[in-house]
């Protein structure tokens, strides 16, 4: 229920649009001082009145306006505070939840497409802990946009082009063991990659050998393509297994190599429009007047770069999907790169360049671990982290509830959920120092805390059995019930805000607040053993809390067990 919209409709200020009033309304930090407040300072200039006077005049008009939701108003300085009729509020919220099929329901399709480029693993390289943020932020945004009625297109822009693959082939032909590669997969390929760089420090011929094999890939050599195809199959088999564990989906695995035949038209267009300039043998687009260094399009040897491929990819995606938004969930170190690419698209006359958005995030490390380096072999496989989390969760469950049915599945939900939530519970731009012990705590701001709260709700409902009664809205007029209802009414707003700001942590924060409010309600408001109508009403509220927590966790790629 959009309470702000109801209140904004009851407020009229000269010179202010309903949208401006809506934006200005915000929840009061203390429910004893009202439920919503309207700061009148921003309207003073247009209305040519003091904020205090605007608030007092609004109070008179709102109090006589007959809005059933508003019980009374109060002026506090330049603020007008709105107090809701709690019985009316409870009725409206519960009816809205009932209308949505018992809790929440996805929005109807709006015909708009959002492309989301995320994860983008490298072929023949480990899917490590450093890929966690891009994978789960992108995966969560994918679900959020689908919930909001968008056609979401998940794109895994595979790193499947470059000299490193020539090096991998050279290493494989010198030291590769097919049986070992079949058995250990990418881990065996990583060992070859590390050995190549170690040996290349003394054997200078290796680098030239690697470049020669990559040239063979470019030229379509049968042996080179066969070996590279094997590397690609092994990598995709392993990463798809991890994606399945995380609940992450993709609609396209079109990687860098997909754009090999799509770059020349881009280069030709840049040249025709006079944007391509020679610079020390390379070809660039000068961006000096926009405060950026030149955007490299071609190296001196004629080779393309990441920018060339990203330009071709953006143009292809617009043509293929006609996107409303084109998101790139890529680390903040690539800020300049995407600024350059988007500016070049703009200079090419692509007015949709404004719809391309870089969604940056911070770095990931493990507590006690240094920086990760693929070349040195200092990596932590994400699959190993997930397995460790599941094993640890199973140990916690065995100590807390040894007789729990289906422990392995629940341990998987709890362990993997803990890893995902650790990445989605704080602002994405912050660096993440991952700690398994902290992530798996059942107290504090963690996935197990949310999952346990959901299971507690279901347990209360199951213990109650079938309860018939009438809804007694007055049973929800206390502060704890009202706080819970106020939060329940804000689910869709939290999801929309997360989409608008490309920030799943907004939804994480909302769910933590909701769980905390329910546990306070559970502590102070007896549910079982109350009079029939009161018990029925509080059980109804409890069921909606469970539904919303489950739905919210699903948008964050996390399962909510019924029992824990």
PLY file of the C-alpha trace (Angstrom):
ply
format ascii 1.0
element vertex 564
property float x
property float y
property float z
element edge 563
property int vertex1
property int vertex2
end_header
0.00 0.00 0.00
1.41 3.36 -1.04
0.58 5.40 2.05
2.58 8.39 0.83
0.37 8.61 -2.25
-2.76 8.71 -0.06
-1.34 11.47 2.13
0.01 13.44 -0.84
-3.49 13.36 -2.32
-4.87 15.00 0.83
-2.31 17.84 0.83
-2.53 20.95 -1.36
0.27 23.55 -1.41
0.31 26.52 -3.78
3.12 26.18 -6.29
3.90 22.54 -5.38
3.06 19.55 -7.55
1.69 16.30 -6.07
4.99 14.65 -7.08
7.00 17.19 -5.08
4.79 16.68 -2.04
5.07 12.91 -2.41
8.87 13.09 -2.55
9.04 15.32 0.52
7.00 12.96 2.74
9.01 10.60 4.91
8.39 8.28 7.88
8.96 9.84 11.27
11.92 8.29 13.11
9.77 8.05 16.27
6.19 6.76 15.89
5.19 8.67 19.03
5.68 11.85 16.96
3.54 10.69 14.07
3.71 8.25 11.21
4.66 10.50 8.31
6.07 14.00 8.32
6.13 16.75 5.72
8.97 19.29 5.97
7.53 22.56 4.68
10.85 24.39 4.26
11.25 23.46 0.60
7.87 25.03 -0.25
8.43 28.34 1.55
9.97 30.25 -1.37
7.28 29.32 -3.91
4.44 29.91 -1.44
6.07 33.09 -0.05
5.25 31.97 3.47
7.22 30.72 6.44
7.45 26.92 6.85
5.62 27.23 10.18
2.71 29.10 8.59
2.49 26.61 5.70
2.36 23.75 8.23
-0.37 25.44 10.28
-2.51 26.19 7.20
-2.09 22.62 5.98
-3.12 21.29 9.36
-6.41 23.17 9.16
-7.19 21.98 5.62
-6.09 18.35 6.20
-7.97 18.01 9.50
-11.18 19.08 7.77
-10.51 17.09 4.60
-12.07 13.83 5.70
-9.21 11.44 4.82
-10.12 8.28 6.73
-6.49 7.26 7.19
-5.52 10.48 8.98
-6.62 10.54 12.60
-4.98 13.89 13.38
-2.06 16.16 12.50
0.39 18.16 14.56
2.68 21.07 13.75
6.23 20.85 15.04
8.28 23.82 13.88
8.20 23.81 10.10
6.98 20.19 9.97
3.48 18.80 9.67
3.25 15.38 11.31
0.51 12.95 10.30
-0.96 10.46 12.79
-2.81 7.53 11.24
-6.00 5.94 12.46
-4.35 2.65 13.35
-7.47 0.57 12.89
-8.04 1.99 9.40
-4.34 1.55 8.60
-4.35 -2.09 9.73
-7.48 -2.76 7.65
-6.03 -1.16 4.52
-2.67 -2.94 4.82
-4.20 -6.37 5.42
-6.71 -5.93 2.60
-3.89 -4.92 0.26
-1.87 -7.99 1.28
-4.90 -10.21 0.76
-5.49 -8.71 -2.69
-1.89 -9.58 -3.61
-2.58 -13.25 -3.14
-1.72 -13.48 0.52
1.50 -11.51 0.50
3.27 -10.15 -2.52
2.89 -10.72 -6.22
5.03 -9.83 -9.24
3.95 -6.77 -11.19
2.39 -7.10 -14.64
4.74 -6.89 -17.63
5.53 -3.32 -18.67
7.07 -4.10 -22.06
10.47 -2.68 -21.11
13.71 -4.65 -21.31
16.67 -4.36 -18.94
19.94 -5.97 -20.05
22.23 -6.90 -17.15
25.87 -7.84 -17.81
27.25 -9.65 -14.76
29.65 -12.36 -13.52
31.49 -12.55 -16.88
33.93 -15.27 -15.91
37.14 -15.96 -17.80
37.58 -19.21 -19.72
40.23 -21.57 -18.26
40.52 -19.44 -15.13
39.10 -20.08 -11.66
35.65 -18.91 -10.62
36.97 -17.41 -7.41
35.67 -15.46 -4.40
36.44 -12.21 -6.25
33.55 -13.00 -8.63
31.05 -13.17 -5.77
29.85 -9.56 -5.82
29.29 -9.19 -9.56
27.54 -12.58 -9.69
25.07 -12.11 -6.83
24.45 -8.35 -7.32
23.66 -8.98 -10.99
21.66 -12.11 -10.19
19.59 -10.28 -7.59
18.93 -7.30 -9.88
17.82 -9.80 -12.53
15.14 -11.16 -10.16
14.19 -7.70 -8.87
13.56 -6.34 -12.35
11.55 -9.43 -13.30
9.43 -8.97 -10.16
8.76 -5.37 -11.18
7.46 -6.44 -14.58
10.53 -5.85 -16.75
11.86 -8.29 -19.31
15.27 -8.95 -17.72
18.06 -10.30 -19.92
20.98 -11.77 -17.99
24.22 -11.64 -20.00
27.42 -13.48 -19.10
30.01 -11.63 -21.20
32.56 -14.44 -21.12
36.24 -13.58 -21.15
37.02 -15.88 -24.06
39.46 -13.87 -26.18
43.03 -12.68 -25.76
46.68 -13.69 -25.74
46.24 -15.61 -22.45
44.51 -18.40 -24.35
47.50 -18.82 -26.62
49.61 -19.11 -23.46
47.23 -21.73 -22.10
47.52 -23.79 -25.28
51.32 -23.53 -25.21
51.34 -24.66 -21.57
48.90 -27.50 -22.29
50.97 -28.84 -25.19
54.15 -28.75 -23.11
52.96 -30.04 -19.74
49.25 -30.90 -19.98
47.84 -34.18 -18.73
44.40 -34.98 -20.18
43.48 -37.32 -17.35
44.41 -34.70 -14.74
42.47 -31.99 -16.60
39.41 -34.24 -16.90
39.63 -35.04 -13.18
40.45 -31.60 -11.73
39.06 -29.32 -14.43
39.86 -25.62 -14.10
42.18 -26.30 -11.15
44.46 -28.26 -13.46
44.26 -25.48 -16.08
45.15 -22.93 -13.40
48.26 -24.95 -12.50
49.31 -24.84 -16.16
48.72 -21.08 -16.33
50.77 -20.48 -13.18
53.57 -22.73 -14.44
53.63 -20.88 -17.80
54.29 -17.53 -16.10
56.86 -19.02 -13.74
58.76 -20.65 -16.63
58.44 -17.55 -18.84
60.54 -15.56 -16.39
63.60 -17.53 -17.55
62.44 -18.92 -20.90
61.73 -15.87 -23.03
60.65 -18.01 -25.98
57.46 -18.96 -24.13
55.83 -15.55 -24.53
56.38 -15.64 -28.29
55.04 -19.20 -28.38
51.88 -18.06 -26.55
51.35 -15.18 -28.96
51.81 -17.53 -31.92
49.13 -19.91 -30.65
46.70 -17.05 -30.11
47.35 -15.94 -33.69
46.38 -19.47 -34.73
43.10 -19.09 -32.81
42.47 -15.81 -34.65
43.26 -17.48 -38.00
40.86 -20.38 -37.33
43.51 -23.11 -37.00
41.76 -26.43 -36.37
44.07 -27.71 -33.60
44.05 -24.38 -31.76
40.25 -24.14 -31.91
39.82 -27.74 -30.76
42.03 -27.24 -27.68
40.45 -23.89 -26.87
36.98 -25.45 -27.26
37.96 -28.07 -24.70
39.03 -25.34 -22.22
35.73 -23.56 -22.79
33.60 -26.68 -22.22
35.45 -27.52 -18.98
35.07 -23.98 -17.66
31.37 -23.64 -18.48
30.60 -27.04 -16.96
32.16 -25.98 -13.67
30.81 -22.43 -13.47
27.28 -23.54 -14.34
27.39 -25.91 -11.38
28.25 -22.95 -9.12
25.56 -20.81 -10.73
23.02 -23.53 -9.96
24.06 -23.51 -6.29
23.66 -19.71 -6.17
20.37 -19.69 -8.05
21.85 -17.37 -10.67
20.43 -17.37 -14.21
21.63 -16.16 -17.60
19.89 -15.78 -20.94
23.08 -15.28 -22.96
26.68 -16.49 -22.77
27.79 -14.33 -25.71
31.35 -13.46 -24.74
34.17 -11.40 -26.23
34.70 -13.77 -29.16
31.07 -13.34 -30.22
31.88 -9.79 -31.32
34.86 -10.61 -33.55
32.84 -9.96 -36.72
30.96 -7.01 -35.25
33.83 -4.65 -34.51
34.86 -3.63 -38.02
31.56 -1.80 -38.71
32.10 0.13 -35.45
35.66 1.05 -36.48
34.43 2.10 -39.94
31.70 4.30 -38.44
34.14 5.97 -36.06
36.39 6.69 -39.03
33.57 7.97 -41.24
32.41 10.36 -38.51
35.92 11.73 -38.05
36.20 10.45 -34.50
39.14 8.07 -35.05
42.57 9.67 -34.73
46.12 8.30 -35.02
48.22 8.43 -31.85
51.70 6.85 -31.68
50.64 4.26 -34.23
47.42 3.41 -32.38
43.91 4.61 -33.25
41.99 6.49 -30.57
38.97 8.69 -29.93
40.16 11.89 -28.26
38.17 12.76 -25.13
40.34 15.60 -23.81
37.50 18.13 -23.85
35.46 15.81 -21.63
38.22 15.50 -19.04
39.18 11.94 -19.99
42.22 10.35 -21.64
41.84 9.03 -25.20
39.73 5.91 -25.70
41.96 3.29 -27.37
40.20 1.54 -30.27
43.08 -0.18 -32.10
46.61 -1.00 -30.96
49.57 -0.13 -33.16
49.51 -3.72 -34.49
45.85 -3.39 -35.43
44.54 -5.49 -32.53
41.25 -4.49 -30.91
40.80 -3.68 -27.24
38.12 -4.05 -24.56
36.61 -0.70 -25.55
36.21 -1.83 -29.17
34.36 -4.96 -28.07
32.19 -3.11 -25.55
31.15 -0.60 -28.21
30.21 -3.44 -30.54
28.43 -5.27 -27.72
26.36 -2.22 -26.70
25.28 -1.58 -30.30
24.41 -5.26 -30.75
22.38 -5.36 -27.50
20.40 -2.29 -28.47
19.61 -3.81 -31.86
18.88 -7.27 -30.42
16.92 -6.35 -27.30
15.95 -2.66 -27.71
16.76 -2.19 -24.04
15.29 0.40 -21.69
18.42 0.08 -19.52
21.74 -1.60 -20.25
23.54 -2.35 -16.98
27.16 -3.42 -16.46
27.78 -4.91 -13.00
31.55 -4.51 -13.03
34.09 -3.51 -10.34
34.65 0.18 -9.65
38.19 -0.03 -11.10
36.53 0.08 -14.52
34.81 3.44 -13.89
36.94 5.29 -16.43
36.57 2.55 -19.05
32.78 2.74 -19.02
32.74 6.53 -18.94
34.86 6.47 -22.09
32.72 3.84 -23.83
29.44 5.64 -23.03
30.88 8.97 -24.19
32.09 7.46 -27.48
28.61 5.97 -28.06
27.16 9.43 -27.47
29.61 10.99 -29.92
28.60 8.35 -32.47
25.08 9.74 -32.25
23.59 6.94 -30.15
21.09 8.86 -28.02
20.47 5.67 -26.02
24.00 5.95 -24.57
22.33 7.68 -21.59
20.55 4.37 -20.89
23.85 2.52 -20.40
24.78 2.35 -16.73
27.90 1.12 -14.97
26.93 -0.50 -11.65
30.24 -0.57 -9.73
31.09 -2.56 -6.62
33.99 -2.94 -4.21
36.65 -5.61 -3.80
36.24 -8.98 -2.08
38.77 -10.57 0.21
38.74 -13.25 2.88
39.60 -12.21 6.41
43.26 -13.04 6.89
43.91 -13.44 3.15
45.90 -11.05 0.99
45.17 -9.94 -2.55
44.20 -12.60 -5.05
46.40 -13.29 -8.07
45.52 -15.83 -10.77
49.04 -15.71 -12.24
50.57 -16.68 -8.90
47.89 -19.24 -8.10
46.79 -17.31 -5.00
43.06 -17.79 -5.46
40.16 -19.06 -3.39
37.60 -20.95 -5.46
34.04 -19.76 -4.84
32.82 -23.37 -4.94
35.15 -24.18 -2.01
33.74 -21.25 -0.01
30.17 -22.42 -0.66
31.02 -26.00 0.34
32.72 -24.81 3.54
29.68 -22.67 4.37
27.30 -25.60 3.89
29.46 -27.90 6.06
29.69 -25.31 8.81
25.92 -24.67 8.65
25.27 -28.39 9.01
27.45 -28.42 12.13
25.50 -25.50 13.62
22.16 -27.20 12.84
23.36 -30.47 14.42
24.21 -28.63 17.62
20.98 -26.61 17.76
18.41 -29.04 16.35
19.89 -32.52 15.83
16.49 -34.10 15.07
15.61 -31.66 12.26
14.33 -33.39 9.13
16.05 -32.83 5.78
19.13 -31.33 7.46
21.35 -31.46 4.38
18.98 -29.42 2.22
18.42 -26.89 5.00
22.17 -26.68 5.66
22.65 -25.92 1.95
19.99 -23.17 2.07
21.51 -21.68 5.23
25.18 -21.95 4.22
24.84 -20.67 0.67
22.31 -18.05 1.78
24.82 -16.79 4.35
27.50 -16.29 1.68
25.10 -14.50 -0.67
23.66 -12.24 2.03
27.12 -11.20 3.21
27.63 -9.78 -0.29
24.21 -8.13 -0.53
23.71 -6.74 2.96
25.89 -3.65 2.73
26.29 -1.00 0.04
27.74 -2.59 -3.09
30.51 0.01 -3.44
32.01 -1.03 -0.09
34.87 -3.50 -0.04
33.86 -6.85 1.45
36.09 -8.75 3.90
34.24 -12.04 4.02
34.10 -14.01 7.28
32.35 -17.38 7.34
31.81 -17.26 11.11
30.12 -13.86 10.98
28.03 -14.76 7.93
26.64 -17.87 9.63
25.68 -16.22 12.91
22.02 -16.63 13.87
22.17 -13.27 15.59
22.74 -9.91 14.02
22.37 -8.86 10.41
22.72 -12.19 8.63
20.78 -14.52 6.35
20.41 -17.20 9.06
18.74 -14.57 11.28
16.21 -13.83 8.52
15.72 -17.51 7.72
15.22 -18.32 11.41
12.64 -15.53 11.75
10.76 -16.94 8.75
10.87 -20.44 10.28
9.68 -19.04 13.62
6.64 -17.48 11.88
5.82 -20.80 10.20
6.29 -22.67 13.49
3.80 -20.42 15.30
1.24 -20.94 12.53
1.77 -24.73 12.52
1.44 -24.95 16.31
-1.81 -23.01 16.18
-3.39 -25.44 13.72
-6.65 -24.35 12.11
-8.05 -21.21 13.73
-11.29 -19.67 12.53
-12.29 -16.16 13.46
-12.95 -12.62 12.32
-10.26 -10.02 11.78
-10.07 -7.70 14.78
-8.21 -4.65 13.50
-8.14 -3.10 16.97
-5.87 -5.99 18.05
-3.17 -4.45 15.85
-3.30 -0.91 17.23
-0.37 -1.30 19.68
3.04 0.15 18.80
4.67 -3.21 17.97
1.86 -4.32 15.64
1.68 -0.91 14.03
5.45 -0.80 13.39
5.20 -4.23 11.79
2.26 -3.19 9.61
4.05 -0.04 8.55
7.03 -2.09 7.41
4.84 -4.66 5.63
3.20 -1.89 3.63
6.61 -0.81 2.32
7.78 -4.00 0.59
7.10 -2.91 -2.98
8.60 0.51 -2.28
11.80 -1.16 -1.01
12.00 -3.38 -4.12
11.43 -0.40 -6.43
14.05 1.64 -4.58
16.55 -1.22 -4.89
15.95 -1.34 -8.66
16.12 2.42 -9.10
19.44 2.64 -7.25
20.79 -0.72 -8.50
21.30 -1.58 -4.84
19.99 -4.93 -3.50
21.25 -3.94 -0.04
18.18 -1.66 0.25
16.00 -4.77 0.18
18.39 -6.53 2.59
18.06 -3.65 5.03
14.28 -3.69 4.70
14.11 -7.42 5.50
16.36 -7.02 8.54
14.11 -4.24 9.85
11.02 -6.37 9.22
12.50 -9.39 11.00
13.57 -7.25 13.96
10.07 -5.72 14.18
8.44 -9.16 14.08
10.69 -10.51 16.83
9.77 -7.49 18.96
6.08 -8.10 18.22
6.51 -11.81 19.06
8.10 -10.89 22.39
5.45 -8.38 23.46
2.22 -9.55 21.84
0.88 -12.98 22.77
-0.37 -14.91 19.77
-1.32 -18.42 20.85
-3.80 -18.68 23.70
-5.39 -15.27 23.05
-9.11 -14.80 22.43
-10.16 -16.37 19.13
-10.47 -13.20 17.00
-7.28 -11.68 18.43
-5.34 -14.91 17.86
-6.76 -15.21 14.33
-5.73 -11.63 13.52
-2.21 -11.97 14.93
-1.72 -15.29 13.14
-2.84 -13.61 9.92
-0.24 -10.89 10.47
2.42 -13.51 11.25
1.67 -15.35 8.01
2.07 -12.17 5.98
5.42 -11.47 7.64
6.60 -14.97 6.71
5.41 -14.53 3.12
7.14 -11.17 2.71
10.43 -12.40 4.21
10.35 -15.43 1.92
9.55 -13.32 -1.15
12.25 -10.78 -0.28
14.89 -13.46 0.29
13.99 -15.03 -3.05
14.75 -11.72 -4.78
18.14 -11.88 -3.03
18.76 -15.43 -4.39
18.22 -16.96 -0.92
15.88 -19.80 0.05
13.76 -19.66 3.21
13.41 -23.05 4.94
10.09 -23.80 6.62
11.89 -25.30 9.64
15.28 -24.71 11.24
0 1
1 2
2 3
3 4
4 5
5 6
6 7
7 8
8 9
9 10
10 11
11 12
12 13
13 14
14 15
15 16
16 17
17 18
18 19
19 20
20 21
21 22
22 23
23 24
24 25
25 26
26 27
27 28
28 29
29 30
30 31
31 32
32 33
33 34
34 35
35 36
36 37
37 38
38 39
39 40
40 41
41 42
42 43
43 44
44 45
45 46
46 47
47 48
48 49
49 50
50 51
51 52
52 53
53 54
54 55
55 56
56 57
57 58
58 59
59 60
60 61
61 62
62 63
63 64
64 65
65 66
66 67
67 68
68 69
69 70
70 71
71 72
72 73
73 74
74 75
75 76
76 77
77 78
78 79
79 80
80 81
81 82
82 83
83 84
84 85
85 86
86 87
87 88
88 89
89 90
90 91
91 92
92 93
93 94
94 95
95 96
96 97
97 98
98 99
99 100
100 101
101 102
102 103
103 104
104 105
105 106
106 107
107 108
108 109
109 110
110 111
111 112
112 113
113 114
114 115
115 116
116 117
117 118
118 119
119 120
120 121
121 122
122 123
123 124
124 125
125 126
126 127
127 128
128 129
129 130
130 131
131 132
132 133
133 134
134 135
135 136
136 137
137 138
138 139
139 140
140 141
141 142
142 143
143 144
144 145
145 146
146 147
147 148
148 149
149 150
150 151
151 152
152 153
153 154
154 155
155 156
156 157
157 158
158 159
159 160
160 161
161 162
162 163
163 164
164 165
165 166
166 167
167 168
168 169
169 170
170 171
171 172
172 173
173 174
174 175
175 176
176 177
177 178
178 179
179 180
180 181
181 182
182 183
183 184
184 185
185 186
186 187
187 188
188 189
189 190
190 191
191 192
192 193
193 194
194 195
195 196
196 197
197 198
198 199
199 200
200 201
201 202
202 203
203 204
204 205
205 206
206 207
207 208
208 209
209 210
210 211
211 212
212 213
213 214
214 215
215 216
216 217
217 218
218 219
219 220
220 221
221 222
222 223
223 224
224 225
225 226
226 227
227 228
228 229
229 230
230 231
231 232
232 233
233 234
234 235
235 236
236 237
237 238
238 239
239 240
240 241
241 242
242 243
243 244
244 245
245 246
246 247
247 248
248 249
249 250
250 251
251 252
252 253
253 254
254 255
255 256
256 257
257 258
258 259
259 260
260 261
261 262
262 263
263 264
264 265
265 266
266 267
267 268
268 269
269 270
270 271
271 272
272 273
273 274
274 275
275 276
276 277
277 278
278 279
279 280
280 281
281 282
282 283
283 284
284 285
285 286
286 287
287 288
288 289
289 290
290 291
291 292
292 293
293 294
294 295
295 296
296 297
297 298
298 299
299 300
300 301
301 302
302 303
303 304
304 305
305 306
306 307
307 308
308 309
309 310
310 311
311 312
312 313
313 314
314 315
315 316
316 317
317 318
318 319
319 320
320 321
321 322
322 323
323 324
324 325
325 326
326 327
327 328
328 329
329 330
330 331
331 332
332 333
333 334
334 335
335 336
336 337
337 338
338 339
339 340
340 341
341 342
342 343
343 344
344 345
345 346
346 347
347 348
348 349
349 350
350 351
351 352
352 353
353 354
354 355
355 356
356 357
357 358
358 359
359 360
360 361
361 362
362 363
363 364
364 365
365 366
366 367
367 368
368 369
369 370
370 371
371 372
372 373
373 374
374 375
375 376
376 377
377 378
378 379
379 380
380 381
381 382
382 383
383 384
384 385
385 386
386 387
387 388
388 389
389 390
390 391
391 392
392 393
393 394
394 395
395 396
396 397
397 398
398 399
399 400
400 401
401 402
402 403
403 404
404 405
405 406
406 407
407 408
408 409
409 410
410 411
411 412
412 413
413 414
414 415
415 416
416 417
417 418
418 419
419 420
420 421
421 422
422 423
423 424
424 425
425 426
426 427
427 428
428 429
429 430
430 431
431 432
432 433
433 434
434 435
435 436
436 437
437 438
438 439
439 440
440 441
441 442
442 443
443 444
444 445
445 446
446 447
447 448
448 449
449 450
450 451
451 452
452 453
453 454
454 455
455 456
456 457
457 458
458 459
459 460
460 461
461 462
462 463
463 464
464 465
465 466
466 467
467 468
468 469
469 470
470 471
471 472
472 473
473 474
474 475
475 476
476 477
477 478
478 479
479 480
480 481
481 482
482 483
483 484
484 485
485 486
486 487
487 488
488 489
489 490
490 491
491 492
492 493
493 494
494 495
495 496
496 497
497 498
498 499
499 500
500 501
501 502
502 503
503 504
504 505
505 506
506 507
507 508
508 509
509 510
510 511
511 512
512 513
513 514
514 515
515 516
516 517
517 518
518 519
519 520
520 521
521 522
522 523
523 524
524 525
525 526
526 527
527 528
528 529
529 530
530 531
531 532
532 533
533 534
534 535
535 536
536 537
537 538
538 539
539 540
540 541
541 542
542 543
543 544
544 545
545 546
546 547
547 548
548 549
549 550
550 551
551 552
552 553
553 554
554 555
555 556
556 557
557 558
558 559
559 560
560 561
561 562
562 563
